Amino acid sequence: MQVPTLTREMCMELIEFVTVDKCPGKYSKEPREIHIYYKLIDKTPPPEKKYLDGPMCEDI
């Protein structure tokens, strides 16, 4: 099946959740790591959910 555009409805059906790693630093050129957990594909246990107060990156 060819899907040229991923719609919001498709994301809601396919993606379980998304995690974004901590910002490496204000002036760092390293990218953040983004992990996408798909429904029915990823069999690894989900990471512990953490909720932070305020922005995660100093340059926001």
N, CA, C and O atoms as a MOPAC input file, in Angstrom:
PM7 MOZYME 1SCF
protein

 N      0.83900 1    -1.17600 1     0.00000 1
 C      0.00000 1     0.00000 1     0.00000 1
 C      0.88500 1     1.24100 1     0.00000 1
 O      1.81800 1     1.34000 1     0.79700 1
 N      0.60600 1     2.15500 1    -0.86000 1
 C      1.37300 1     3.40200 1    -0.92800 1
 C      0.62100 1     4.50500 1    -0.21000 1
 O     -0.56800 1     4.72100 1    -0.44400 1
 N      1.33000 1     5.20200 1     0.67000 1
 C      0.74100 1     6.29500 1     1.43100 1
 C      1.64500 1     7.51000 1     1.25000 1
 O      2.69400 1     7.58900 1     1.88900 1
 N      1.26500 1     8.45700 1     0.39600 1
 C      2.12200 1     9.62400 1     0.18100 1
 C      2.13100 1    10.58500 1     1.36200 1
 O      3.11000 1    11.30400 1     1.56200 1
 N      1.05600 1    10.61000 1     2.14800 1
 C      0.95900 1    11.52100 1     3.28400 1
 C      0.42200 1    10.77000 1     4.48900 1
 O     -0.55600 1    10.02900 1     4.39200 1
 N      1.07200 1    10.97100 1     5.62000 1
 C      0.61500 1    10.36300 1     6.86500 1
 C     -0.33600 1    11.34500 1     7.54700 1
 O      0.07400 1    12.42400 1     7.97600 1
 N     -1.59900 1    10.96200 1     7.64100 1
 C     -2.60300 1    11.85100 1     8.21900 1
 C     -2.67400 1    11.67800 1     9.73700 1
 O     -2.12600 1    10.72300 1    10.28800 1
 N     -3.34200 1    12.59700 1    10.39700 1
 C     -3.51700 1    12.52100 1    11.84300 1
 C     -4.26500 1    11.24700 1    12.21600 1
 O     -3.90600 1    10.58000 1    13.18700 1
 N     -5.29000 1    10.90700 1    11.46200 1
 C     -6.07000 1     9.70800 1    11.74800 1
 C     -5.20600 1     8.44800 1    11.64900 1
 O     -5.35300 1     7.52700 1    12.45100 1
 N     -4.31300 1     8.41300 1    10.66900 1
 C     -3.40500 1     7.26700 1    10.51600 1
 C     -2.44900 1     7.18700 1    11.69900 1
 O     -2.17600 1     6.09800 1    12.20400 1
 N     -1.93900 1     8.33600 1    12.14200 1
 C     -1.03400 1     8.36400 1    13.29800 1
 C     -1.73300 1     7.84700 1    14.54300 1
 O     -1.15700 1     7.07400 1    15.30800 1
 N     -2.97000 1     8.27100 1    14.74800 1
 C     -3.72500 1     7.84500 1    15.93000 1
 C     -3.94200 1     6.32900 1    15.92300 1
 O     -3.97900 1     5.71100 1    16.98700 1
 N     -4.08400 1     5.73100 1    14.76000 1
 C     -4.29900 1     4.29600 1    14.65200 1
 C     -3.00000 1     3.49900 1    14.75600 1
 O     -3.00200 1     2.38000 1    15.26900 1
 N     -1.89800 1     4.05900 1    14.27900 1
 C     -0.64500 1     3.30800 1    14.17700 1
 C      0.33300 1     3.52200 1    15.32700 1
 O      1.08100 1     2.60600 1    15.66800 1
 N      0.34600 1     4.70500 1    15.93100 1
 C      1.36500 1     5.04700 1    16.92100 1
 C      0.81000 1     4.91800 1    18.33300 1
 O     -0.23200 1     5.48500 1    18.66000 1
 N      1.52500 1     4.16400 1    19.16300 1
 C      1.14600 1     4.00800 1    20.57100 1
 C      1.51500 1     5.26500 1    21.35300 1
 O      0.65900 1     5.87800 1    21.99100 1
 N      2.80600 1     5.65200 1    21.30000 1
 C      3.26600 1     6.88800 1    21.93600 1
 C      4.63600 1     7.24600 1    21.40000 1
 O      5.28200 1     6.44000 1    20.73000 1
 N      5.08100 1     8.47100 1    21.70100 1
 C      6.35900 1     9.00200 1    21.23800 1
 C      7.09900 1     9.55100 1    22.45200 1
 O      6.49700 1    10.21100 1    23.30000 1
 N      8.41300 1     9.28100 1    22.54000 1
 C      9.23400 1     9.87900 1    23.58000 1
 C     10.32400 1    10.72100 1    22.92500 1
 O     10.84200 1    10.37400 1    21.86300 1
 N     10.66300 1    11.83700 1    23.57700 1
 C     11.71600 1    12.72900 1    23.08600 1
 C     12.74200 1    12.85900 1    24.19500 1
 O     12.41100 1    13.24000 1    25.31700 1
 N     14.01000 1    12.53500 1    23.87200 1
 C     15.07600 1    12.61000 1    24.86500 1
 C     15.39100 1    14.05400 1    25.22500 1
 O     15.00300 1    14.99600 1    24.53400 1
 N     16.11000 1    14.19000 1    26.33500 1
 C     16.49800 1    15.49800 1    26.85200 1
 C     17.37000 1    16.23600 1    25.84100 1
 O     18.13800 1    15.62100 1    25.10100 1
 N     17.24300 1    17.54300 1    25.82000 1
 C     18.06200 1    18.38900 1    24.95800 1
 C     19.52400 1    18.25800 1    25.39500 1
 O     19.80800 1    18.38600 1    26.58600 1
 N     20.46700 1    18.00700 1    24.46800 1
 C     21.86100 1    17.80000 1    24.85900 1
 C     22.54900 1    19.05100 1    25.40600 1
 O     23.59600 1    18.93100 1    26.04100 1
 N     22.01400 1    20.21400 1    25.18800 1
 C     22.60500 1    21.43900 1    25.72100 1
 C     22.22200 1    22.62900 1    24.87100 1
 O     21.83000 1    22.48800 1    23.71300 1
 N     22.34200 1    23.80100 1    25.46300 1
 C     21.91100 1    25.02000 1    24.78100 1
 C     22.65700 1    25.25600 1    23.47200 1
 O     22.04600 1    25.63300 1    22.47300 1
 N     23.95500 1    25.04000 1    23.46900 1
 C     24.75700 1    25.32600 1    22.27800 1
 C     25.23800 1    24.06600 1    21.57100 1
 O     26.08000 1    24.14600 1    20.67700 1
 N     24.72600 1    22.92400 1    21.95000 1
 C     25.13200 1    21.67100 1    21.33200 1
 C     24.48600 1    21.52500 1    19.95900 1
 O     23.33400 1    21.91200 1    19.76200 1
 N     25.22200 1    20.97400 1    19.03100 1
 C     24.68300 1    20.72700 1    17.69300 1
 C     24.15600 1    19.30500 1    17.55700 1
 O     23.68600 1    18.91200 1    16.49000 1
 N     24.23500 1    18.53200 1    18.64600 1
 C     23.72100 1    17.16700 1    18.60900 1
 C     22.20200 1    17.18900 1    18.59500 1
 O     21.59000 1    17.96900 1    19.32400 1
 N     21.58800 1    16.34900 1    17.78000 1
 C     20.12300 1    16.31100 1    17.75600 1
 C     19.57100 1    15.51800 1    18.93500 1
 O     20.27300 1    14.70000 1    19.53000 1
 N     18.33500 1    15.76400 1    19.25700 1
 C     17.63900 1    14.95500 1    20.25700 1
 C     17.25400 1    13.63600 1    19.60900 1
 O     17.09400 1    13.55600 1    18.39100 1
 N     17.10900 1    12.61600 1    20.41900 1
 C     16.62400 1    11.34000 1    19.90700 1
 C     15.12200 1    11.26900 1    20.12900 1
 O     14.62600 1    11.58100 1    21.21100 1
 N     14.41500 1    10.85900 1    19.10500 1
 C     12.97000 1    10.70000 1    19.16800 1
 C     12.66700 1     9.23000 1    18.94300 1
 O     13.13100 1     8.63300 1    17.97100 1
 N     11.88100 1     8.64600 1    19.84900 1
 C     11.53100 1     7.23100 1    19.76400 1
 C     10.03400 1     7.12300 1    19.50000 1
 O      9.22300 1     7.68700 1    20.23400 1
 N      9.67900 1     6.39800 1    18.45200 1
 C      8.27400 1     6.20900 1    18.10200 1
 C      7.92600 1     4.75000 1    18.36400 1
 O      8.57700 1     3.85100 1    17.83100 1
 N      6.91700 1     4.51300 1    19.17300 1
 C      6.46600 1     3.16600 1    19.50800 1
 C      5.16200 1     2.90100 1    18.77100 1
 O      4.14800 1     3.55600 1    19.01200 1
 N      5.20900 1     1.93300 1    17.87400 1
 C      4.04500 1     1.61300 1    17.05200 1
 C      3.19700 1     0.54000 1    17.70900 1
 O      3.71600 1    -0.35300 1    18.38000 1
 N      1.90700 1     0.62900 1    17.51600 1
 C      0.98900 1    -0.40200 1    18.00200 1
 C      1.22800 1    -1.66500 1    17.19200 1
 O      1.43400 1    -1.60100 1    15.98000 1
 N      1.20100 1    -2.80200 1    17.85200 1
 C      1.31600 1    -4.12300 1    17.23000 1
 C      2.68500 1    -4.43700 1    16.64600 1
 O      2.88300 1    -5.54200 1    16.14300 1
 N      3.63200 1    -3.51700 1    16.69100 1
 C      4.95900 1    -3.79600 1    16.13500 1
 C      5.98900 1    -3.91700 1    17.24400 1
 O      6.66300 1    -4.94000 1    17.35700 1
 N      6.11500 1    -2.88000 1    18.06500 1
 C      7.10700 1    -2.86600 1    19.13900 1
 C      6.63000 1    -3.73100 1    20.29400 1
 O      5.55500 1    -3.50100 1    20.84900 1
 N      7.41600 1    -4.70900 1    20.64600 1
 C      7.07200 1    -5.58900 1    21.75600 1
 C      7.89100 1    -5.28700 1    22.99900 1
 O      7.78100 1    -5.99900 1    23.99700 1
 N      8.71400 1    -4.23600 1    22.95500 1
 C      9.50800 1    -3.86500 1    24.12000 1
 C      8.59900 1    -3.16800 1    25.13100 1
 O      7.65200 1    -2.48700 1    24.73800 1
 N      8.87100 1    -3.32900 1    26.42000 1
 C      8.03200 1    -2.65200 1    27.41200 1
 C      8.20200 1    -1.13600 1    27.30700 1
 O      9.30700 1    -0.65800 1    27.04800 1
 N      7.14500 1    -0.38900 1    27.50100 1
 C      7.26200 1     1.06600 1    27.38700 1
 C      8.12300 1     1.63600 1    28.49900 1
 O      8.14800 1     1.09200 1    29.60300 1
 N      8.83100 1     2.72800 1    28.22200 1
 C      9.64900 1     3.34400 1    29.26600 1
 C      8.75300 1     3.98700 1    30.32400 1
 O      7.57500 1     4.25800 1    30.09300 1
 N      9.34700 1     4.22000 1    31.48100 1
 C      8.60500 1     4.86600 1    32.55800 1
 C      8.25800 1     6.29100 1    32.13300 1
 O      9.12100 1     7.02900 1    31.65900 1
 N      7.01100 1     6.66900 1    32.30100 1
 C      6.58900 1     7.99900 1    31.89000 1
 C      7.06900 1     9.02500 1    32.90600 1
 O      6.92200 1     8.84400 1    34.11400 1
 N      7.64500 1    10.10100 1    32.39100 1
 C      8.13700 1    11.17800 1    33.23900 1
 C      7.49500 1    12.47500 1    32.77300 1
 O      7.41800 1    12.75300 1    31.57700 1
 N      7.04500 1    13.24400 1    33.71500 1
 C      6.44100 1    14.52800 1    33.39900 1
 C      7.29800 1    15.61100 1    34.02600 1
 O      7.56800 1    15.59100 1    35.22700 1
 N      7.72500 1    16.56100 1    33.19600 1
 C      8.59300 1    17.62400 1    33.67100 1
 C      7.83800 1    18.93700 1    33.70500 1
 O      6.94200 1    19.16900 1    32.89400 1
 N      8.20000 1    19.79000 1    34.64000 1
 C      7.61500 1    21.12600 1    34.70400 1
 C      8.46000 1    22.06700 1    33.86400 1
 O      9.68200 1    22.09800 1    34.01000 1
 N      7.84400 1    22.81400 1    33.00900 1
 C      8.55500 1    23.80600 1    32.20000 1
 C      9.18700 1    23.20600 1    30.96900 1
 O      9.07000 1    22.00500 1    30.72600 1
 N      9.86300 1    24.04000 1    30.18500 1
 C     10.49500 1    23.57200 1    28.94700 1
 C     11.67300 1    22.65800 1    29.23000 1
 O     12.31900 1    22.76300 1    30.27200 1
 N     11.94600 1    21.75600 1    28.28800 1
 C     13.01900 1    20.78700 1    28.46500 1
 C     14.35400 1    21.30700 1    27.92800 1
 O     15.39700 1    20.73400 1    28.24400 1
 N     14.35100 1    22.34100 1    27.15200 1
 C     15.57400 1    22.81900 1    26.52600 1
 C     15.83200 1    24.26700 1    26.94100 1
 O     14.89600 1    25.06400 1    27.01200 1
 N     17.07500 1    24.61000 1    27.21300 1
 C     17.41900 1    25.93000 1    27.71600 1
 C     17.20100 1    27.03100 1    26.69200 1
 O     16.99200 1    28.18600 1    27.06300 1
 N     17.24700 1    26.68900 1    25.39900 1
 C     17.16400 1    27.74200 1    24.37800 1
 C     15.72900 1    27.99800 1    23.91600 1
 O     15.53000 1    28.60400 1    22.86300 1
 N     14.75500 1    27.56700 1    24.65400 1
 C     13.36400 1    27.83600 1    24.28200 1
 C     12.95500 1    29.16300 1    24.87300 1
 O     11.81800 1    29.59700 1    24.68900 1

